Amino acid sequence: MRLSGGEVAIVLTPDERDPLRPVVRVIATGAGAFITPRDIELISYPELSVKGCIDPRALNIEVEDYL
């Protein structure tokens, strides 16, 4: 998925309080540079939101490599 800041992230688990603000693993910056993955709970970061879905194949990402 793409976050509102442009970052690329993988959904790890939905949040029971707000399904639109899941726990995600950020794997790339908004500029497309891959980073050391970091997990964040979107519910704890009101400035970030889900911007949209992306096809991991378009970025040559194997989702399983990040789980």
C-alpha positions in Angstrom: 0.0 0.0 0.0 1.0 3.6 -0.4 0.8 5.9 2.7 -0.2 9.6 2.6 3.5 10.5 3.0 4.3 8.4 -0.1 5.9 5.5 1.8 5.4 1.9 0.6 4.1 -0.4 3.4 2.7 -3.9 3.8 -0.3 -4.5 6.0 0.6 -6.8 9.0 -2.7 -6.8 10.8 -5.9 -4.8 10.9 -6.6 -2.6 13.9 -9.9 -3.7 15.6 -10.6 -0.1 16.6 -10.3 1.3 13.1 -9.8 -1.1 10.2 -8.7 1.8 7.9 -5.6 2.3 10.2 -3.9 -1.1 10.3 -0.5 -2.0 11.7 1.9 -1.8 8.7 5.5 -2.5 7.9 7.1 0.4 6.0 9.6 -0.8 3.5 10.4 2.1 1.2 10.4 5.9 1.3 8.2 8.1 -0.8 11.1 8.5 -3.2 11.1 4.7 -3.7 14.3 3.9 -1.8 14.1 0.7 0.2 14.8 1.1 3.9 15.3 -1.1 6.9 11.6 -2.1 7.6 9.9 -0.6 10.5 6.5 -1.4 12.0 4.0 1.3 12.8 0.4 1.4 14.1 -1.3 3.9 11.9 -3.8 4.6 14.7 -0.9 6.1 16.6 0.1 8.4 13.7 -2.9 10.6 12.8 -0.8 12.5 10.2 -0.4 9.2 8.2 -3.2 7.4 6.3 -3.7 4.8 3.6 -3.5 6.6 0.2 -4.0 3.5 -1.9 -3.2 0.0 -2.9 -0.2 -0.9 -5.1 0.7 -4.1 -6.9 3.9 -5.4 -5.3 4.9 -6.9 -8.7 5.2 -3.4 -10.1 7.9 -2.7 -7.6 9.5 -6.1 -7.8 8.5 -6.8 -4.1 8.1 -10.3 -2.7 5.7 -9.6 0.2 6.7 -12.8 1.9 10.2 -11.5 2.2 8.9 -8.8 4.6 6.6 -10.9 6.8 
